[in-house]
Amino acid sequence: MEGDKSKKKLVEVTPGSEVVIDFVLSRKCRANVQLRSLCPASTVAFKVQTSSPDRFLVNPPIGTISPLSAITFQIILKPQHQLPPTYPRSLSDRFLVRTAALDQSDSTAPESINSWLSSRPPGTTQDIKLKVAFVGPSLLHHAVSCGDFDAVRKLVKRRNTILAGLSHEKADSLIQIVASSEHPFDMAKLLVELGLGFCQAGMNVGEDGGDAAGRSIDDAACVDNLRRTEAEESERGEAILTAARRGDLKQLESLIDGVGGTIPTFSDQYGLTGLHAASIKGHTEVVELLIRRGMDLECQDKEGHRPLHLAVEGGSVSTVQALIDLGADVNAATRSGATPLYTAKAMGYEDIARLLEESMAERECQYSYK
């Protein structure tokens, strides 16, 4: 195997440097990546590595590409029971495709390729870095409910068919979420500009087809509908917050199921959500339920406290462990700079401090390329 062969560009990747995955809760999600050889005479060996082996599989992770031909490998996201902490672009997930040209005498056995590519010195391979982006209706619904205009734009940019492909029922569900968002009319206008026809759900806002960017959303029926639904969602959200604070799991399930399984976006005057309240009270089962039903694991109050901060403050080891297991950011800082570990040490919770330190060490290892 000659090192000078790999100094030139050996392969090209389709579709580019970003892997876009259609995310669905609790299901395997897949994306295909094609490698096309640019070598007219040599076979190219490749190996795919990930920063998140606990979350992703690659099939096949190692292989060869015949001269001027192509091969497709599949990236598989294991079932996730909560939404990604960041989207569309993931800040923690990435892939590295390492390639090098083979000599005719070299073995093409996977174990041989793996060992050889891993031992190649810097500069003798073509390494391609791939970023990860998550898209899909569930993330669009979440972005709308959070009033995240930037995320909505980026989701539609990466999947420009996401709005046009909504059924009447899903379009109606999205509009109900718009009504409970922080700025319902601005969000409604943005969705119309991006291509959602509100008339699909029986509301005279925008139309299917044509340029909707300049259409008015001041239709009286639409305004009344949005305001009425917003008031109803606020009332339900307050009831969910109260049940979460009390740890009333049965009542909470009833309230969530009563609104179609979607938790309304609601927080009190301090920015505290039901997840914050359950975390500081140590209601572990409630915390797990709220996250399974789609509540943002990294939601913040007005001072920047996340649920993990408050679970630490409340001193519940089981709740802290549950949040860590569900993927909470153990390094998150409040607006004043306090991390969960700092809080645990300041309050003398040695068991929790040790738990956080162990989790930080484990994740540092997981994010290193293997």
C-alpha positions as CSV (number, residue, x, y, z in Angstrom):
1,M,0.0,0.0,0.0
2,E,1.6,3.2,-1.1
3,G,1.1,6.4,0.9
4,D,1.6,8.8,-2.0
5,K,-1.5,7.5,-3.8
6,S,-3.8,8.9,-1.0
7,K,-2.5,12.4,-1.2
8,K,-4.8,13.2,-4.0
9,K,-8.6,13.2,-3.8
10,L,-9.7,9.6,-3.9
11,V,-13.5,9.8,-3.5
12,E,-16.4,12.2,-3.5
13,V,-19.4,12.1,-1.1
14,T,-23.0,12.4,-1.9
15,P,-25.0,14.3,-0.6
16,G,-22.2,16.5,0.6
17,S,-20.7,17.2,4.0
18,E,-23.9,16.9,6.0
19,V,-25.9,13.8,6.8
20,V,-29.6,14.7,7.0
21,I,-31.7,12.3,9.1
22,D,-35.5,12.3,9.3
23,F,-35.9,12.0,13.1
24,V,-38.8,10.0,14.6
25,L,-39.1,9.4,18.3
26,S,-38.4,5.8,19.6
27,R,-37.7,4.4,16.1
28,K,-34.6,3.6,14.1
29,C,-33.8,6.4,11.7
30,R,-31.7,5.9,8.6
31,A,-29.7,8.0,6.0
32,N,-27.8,6.8,3.0
33,V,-24.3,8.2,2.0
34,Q,-22.7,7.4,-1.3
35,L,-18.9,7.2,-1.9
36,R,-17.8,7.4,-5.5
37,S,-14.3,6.5,-6.4
38,L,-12.3,9.0,-8.5
39,C,-9.4,6.6,-9.0
40,P,-9.3,5.1,-12.5
41,A,-6.9,2.2,-11.7
42,S,-6.7,1.6,-7.9
43,T,-9.2,0.1,-5.5
44,V,-10.0,2.4,-2.6
45,A,-10.4,1.2,1.0
46,F,-12.7,3.1,3.4
47,K,-13.6,3.1,7.1
48,V,-16.4,5.1,8.7
49,Q,-16.0,6.2,12.3
50,T,-18.5,8.1,14.6
51,S,-18.1,10.3,17.6
52,S,-21.3,8.7,19.0
53,P,-21.0,4.9,18.9
54,D,-23.6,4.6,21.6
55,R,-26.2,6.3,19.3
56,F,-25.2,5.3,15.8
57,L,-24.5,2.2,13.7
58,V,-22.9,2.2,10.2
59,N,-23.5,-0.5,7.6
60,P,-21.0,-1.4,6.3
61,P,-18.4,0.4,8.4
62,I,-15.5,-0.9,6.4
63,G,-15.1,-1.8,2.7
64,T,-13.6,-1.2,-0.7
65,I,-14.6,0.7,-3.8
66,S,-13.6,-0.6,-7.3
67,P,-12.0,1.9,-9.7
68,L,-14.5,4.7,-10.8
69,S,-17.4,2.9,-9.2
70,A,-19.6,3.8,-6.1
71,I,-20.8,2.2,-2.9
72,T,-23.5,3.3,-0.5
73,F,-23.3,2.9,3.3
74,Q,-26.1,3.5,5.7
75,I,-26.0,5.5,8.9
76,I,-28.5,4.2,11.4
77,L,-29.6,6.2,14.5
78,K,-30.7,3.9,17.3
79,P,-34.2,4.5,18.7
80,Q,-34.1,7.7,20.8
81,H,-36.7,8.4,23.4
82,Q,-36.3,12.2,23.5
83,L,-35.7,14.9,20.9
84,P,-32.1,15.8,20.0
85,P,-30.7,18.5,22.3
86,T,-29.9,20.7,19.3
87,Y,-31.4,20.6,15.8
88,P,-31.3,20.7,12.8
89,R,-27.5,20.7,13.3
90,S,-26.2,18.3,16.0
91,L,-23.4,19.8,18.0
92,S,-22.1,16.4,19.3
93,D,-22.7,13.9,16.4
94,R,-20.2,13.6,13.6
95,F,-18.6,11.0,11.3
96,L,-15.2,10.6,9.8
97,V,-14.7,8.7,6.5
98,R,-11.1,7.6,6.1
99,T,-10.0,6.4,2.6
100,A,-6.7,5.3,1.0
101,A,-5.7,3.6,-2.2
102,L,-4.9,-0.2,-2.1
103,D,-2.1,-2.0,-4.0
104,Q,-3.1,-5.1,-5.9
105,S,-1.1,-7.2,-3.4
106,D,-3.0,-5.8,-0.3
107,S,-5.6,-7.8,1.5
108,T,-9.2,-6.6,1.2
109,A,-10.4,-8.5,4.3
110,P,-12.3,-6.1,6.6
111,E,-10.0,-6.7,9.6
112,S,-6.9,-6.0,7.5
113,I,-8.4,-2.8,6.1
114,N,-9.4,-1.7,9.6
115,S,-6.0,-2.2,11.0
116,W,-4.2,-0.7,8.1
117,L,-6.3,2.5,7.9
118,S,-6.0,3.0,11.6
119,S,-2.2,2.9,11.5
120,R,-1.8,5.2,8.5
121,P,0.3,8.3,9.4
122,P,-1.2,11.8,9.0
123,G,-1.3,13.1,5.5
124,T,-1.4,9.7,3.8
125,T,-5.2,9.3,3.7
126,Q,-8.2,11.3,2.5
127,D,-10.3,12.0,5.5
128,I,-13.8,13.4,5.0
129,K,-15.7,14.9,7.9
130,L,-19.5,14.6,7.9
131,K,-21.8,16.6,10.1
132,V,-25.2,15.5,11.2
133,A,-28.6,17.3,10.9
134,F,-31.9,16.2,12.2
135,V,-35.2,17.1,10.4
136,G,-38.8,15.9,10.4
137,P,-42.4,16.8,11.4
138,S,-41.8,16.1,15.1
139,L,-38.9,18.5,15.3
140,L,-40.9,21.1,13.3
141,H,-43.7,20.8,15.8
142,H,-41.3,21.3,18.6
143,A,-39.6,24.3,17.0
144,V,-43.0,25.9,16.4
145,S,-44.1,25.3,20.0
146,C,-40.9,26.8,21.3
147,G,-41.3,29.8,19.1
148,D,-37.9,29.1,17.5
149,F,-38.1,30.9,14.2
150,D,-34.5,30.2,13.2
151,A,-34.9,26.4,13.7
152,V,-38.2,26.4,11.7
153,R,-36.5,28.1,8.8
154,K,-33.5,25.8,8.9
155,L,-35.7,22.7,9.1
156,V,-37.7,23.7,6.1
157,K,-34.5,24.7,4.2
158,R,-33.1,21.2,4.7
159,R,-36.4,19.5,3.8
160,N,-38.3,21.9,1.6
161,T,-41.1,19.3,1.2
162,I,-41.8,19.1,4.9
163,L,-44.7,21.6,4.9
164,A,-46.2,20.6,1.5
165,G,-46.3,17.0,2.5
166,L,-48.4,17.5,5.6
167,S,-51.8,15.9,5.6
168,H,-54.9,17.9,6.6
169,E,-54.8,16.4,10.1
170,K,-51.1,17.1,10.6
171,A,-51.5,20.6,9.3
172,D,-54.4,21.2,11.7
173,S,-52.2,19.9,14.6
174,L,-49.4,22.2,13.6
175,I,-51.8,25.2,13.6
176,Q,-53.0,24.3,17.2
177,I,-49.3,24.4,18.2
178,V,-48.9,27.7,16.5
179,A,-51.7,29.1,18.6
180,S,-50.0,28.1,21.9
181,S,-46.6,29.5,20.8
182,E,-45.2,32.7,22.3
183,H,-45.7,34.7,19.1
184,P,-48.6,32.9,17.3
185,F,-49.2,35.5,14.6
186,D,-45.6,36.0,13.6
187,M,-45.1,32.2,13.6
188,A,-48.2,31.8,11.4
189,K,-46.9,34.3,9.0
190,L,-43.5,32.6,8.8
191,L,-45.1,29.2,8.0
192,V,-47.3,30.7,5.3
193,E,-44.1,32.3,3.8
194,L,-42.4,28.9,3.9
195,G,-45.3,27.2,2.1
196,L,-47.9,26.0,4.6
197,G,-51.5,26.6,3.3
198,F,-53.5,27.3,6.4
199,C,-56.7,26.7,4.4
200,Q,-55.7,23.0,4.6
201,A,-56.9,23.1,8.1
202,G,-60.1,25.1,7.5
203,M,-58.5,28.5,8.2
204,N,-58.5,31.3,5.7
205,V,-54.8,32.0,5.9
206,G,-52.7,31.6,2.8
207,E,-53.5,29.3,0.0
208,D,-52.0,26.2,-1.6
209,G,-49.6,27.1,-4.4
210,G,-48.4,30.5,-5.5
211,D,-46.3,33.0,-3.7
212,A,-47.7,33.2,-0.1
213,A,-45.0,35.6,1.1
214,G,-47.2,38.7,0.8
215,R,-50.5,37.3,2.0
216,S,-52.1,38.8,5.0
217,I,-52.9,36.7,8.1
218,D,-55.3,39.2,9.6
219,D,-58.4,37.2,8.7
220,A,-60.8,37.6,11.7
221,A,-61.8,34.0,11.9
222,C,-58.1,33.0,12.0
223,V,-57.4,35.5,14.8
224,D,-60.3,34.4,16.9
225,N,-59.4,30.8,16.5
226,L,-55.8,31.4,17.4
227,R,-56.7,33.4,20.5
228,R,-59.3,30.9,21.7
229,T,-56.9,28.0,21.3
230,E,-54.1,29.9,23.0
231,A,-56.2,30.5,26.1
232,E,-57.1,26.9,26.3
233,E,-53.5,25.7,25.9
234,S,-52.4,28.1,28.6
235,E,-55.0,26.7,31.0
236,R,-53.9,23.1,30.2
237,G,-50.2,24.1,30.6
238,E,-50.8,25.5,34.0
239,A,-52.6,22.4,35.1
240,I,-49.7,20.2,33.8
241,L,-47.2,22.4,35.8
242,T,-49.3,22.0,39.0
243,A,-49.6,18.2,38.6
244,A,-45.8,17.9,37.9
245,R,-45.0,19.9,41.0
246,R,-47.2,17.7,43.1
247,G,-45.8,14.5,41.5
248,D,-49.3,13.4,40.5
249,L,-48.4,11.0,37.8
250,K,-51.9,9.7,37.1
251,Q,-53.3,13.2,36.7
252,L,-50.4,14.3,34.6
253,E,-50.9,11.4,32.2
254,S,-54.6,12.2,31.9
255,L,-53.9,15.9,31.2
256,I,-51.4,15.1,28.5
257,D,-53.5,12.4,26.9
258,G,-56.4,14.9,26.9
259,V,-54.5,17.1,24.5
260,G,-53.5,14.4,22.1
261,G,-50.3,13.5,23.8
262,T,-48.6,16.9,23.1
263,I,-47.5,19.0,26.1
264,P,-48.4,22.7,25.7
265,T,-45.5,25.1,25.9
266,F,-46.0,26.8,29.4
267,S,-43.9,28.3,32.1
268,D,-44.6,30.4,35.2
269,Q,-43.4,33.9,35.8
270,Y,-39.9,32.6,36.6
271,G,-39.7,30.6,33.4
272,L,-40.1,27.3,35.3
273,T,-41.7,24.4,33.4
274,G,-43.3,21.2,34.7
275,L,-40.0,19.5,34.1
276,H,-38.2,22.0,36.3
277,A,-40.8,21.6,39.0
278,A,-40.7,17.8,39.0
279,S,-36.9,17.8,38.9
280,I,-36.4,19.9,42.0
281,K,-39.0,18.0,43.9
282,G,-37.4,14.7,43.0
283,H,-40.4,13.2,41.2
284,T,-38.3,10.9,39.0
285,E,-41.2,9.1,37.3
286,V,-42.8,12.4,36.4
287,V,-39.5,13.6,34.9
288,E,-39.2,10.5,32.8
289,L,-42.8,10.8,31.6
290,L,-42.5,14.5,30.6
291,I,-39.3,13.8,28.6
292,R,-40.8,10.7,26.9
293,R,-43.8,12.9,25.9
294,G,-41.5,15.4,24.2
295,M,-40.7,18.1,26.8
296,D,-37.4,19.8,26.2
297,L,-34.7,18.1,28.3
298,E,-32.6,21.3,28.2
299,C,-35.4,23.9,28.8
300,Q,-34.2,26.9,30.8
301,D,-35.8,29.2,33.3
302,K,-35.1,33.0,33.3
303,E,-31.8,32.5,35.1
304,G,-30.7,29.7,32.8
305,H,-31.4,26.8,35.2
306,R,-32.0,23.5,33.4
307,P,-33.9,20.6,34.9
308,L,-30.5,18.9,35.8
309,H,-29.5,22.0,37.8
310,L,-32.7,21.9,39.8
311,A,-32.5,18.1,40.3
312,V,-29.1,18.6,41.8
313,E,-30.3,21.4,44.0
314,G,-33.2,19.2,45.2
315,G,-30.7,16.5,46.2
316,S,-32.4,13.6,44.5
317,V,-29.8,11.1,43.3
318,S,-32.4,9.1,41.4
319,T,-33.7,12.1,39.5
320,V,-30.2,13.3,38.7
321,Q,-29.3,9.8,37.4
322,A,-32.5,9.7,35.3
323,L,-31.7,13.0,33.6
324,I,-28.1,11.9,32.9
325,D,-29.3,8.6,31.5
326,L,-31.7,10.5,29.2
327,G,-28.9,12.6,27.9
328,A,-28.9,15.8,30.0
329,D,-25.9,18.1,29.4
330,V,-23.8,17.6,32.5
331,N,-21.7,20.7,31.6
332,A,-24.5,23.1,31.2
333,A,-24.1,26.5,32.9
334,T,-26.6,29.0,34.2
335,R,-26.4,32.7,33.3
336,S,-24.2,33.2,36.3
337,G,-21.9,30.3,35.3
338,A,-23.0,27.7,37.7
339,T,-22.8,24.1,36.5
340,P,-24.5,21.0,38.0
341,L,-21.2,19.9,39.5
342,Y,-20.5,23.3,41.0
343,T,-24.0,23.3,42.6
344,A,-23.5,19.7,44.0
345,K,-20.2,20.6,45.6
346,A,-21.4,23.9,46.9
347,M,-24.4,22.1,48.6
348,G,-22.3,19.3,49.9
349,Y,-23.9,16.5,47.9
350,E,-20.9,14.2,47.5
351,D,-22.8,11.3,45.9
352,I,-24.3,13.6,43.3
353,A,-20.9,15.3,42.6
354,R,-19.3,11.9,42.1
355,L,-22.1,10.8,39.8
356,L,-21.7,13.9,37.7
357,E,-17.9,13.5,37.5
358,E,-18.2,9.9,36.4
359,S,-20.7,10.9,33.7
360,M,-18.4,13.6,32.4
361,A,-15.6,11.2,32.1
362,E,-17.7,8.6,30.3
363,R,-19.0,11.1,27.7
364,E,-15.5,12.4,27.1
365,C,-14.5,8.9,26.1
366,Q,-17.6,8.4,24.0
367,Y,-17.0,11.5,21.9
368,S,-13.4,10.5,21.1
369,Y,-13.0,8.8,17.7
370,K,-12.3,5.1,18.1
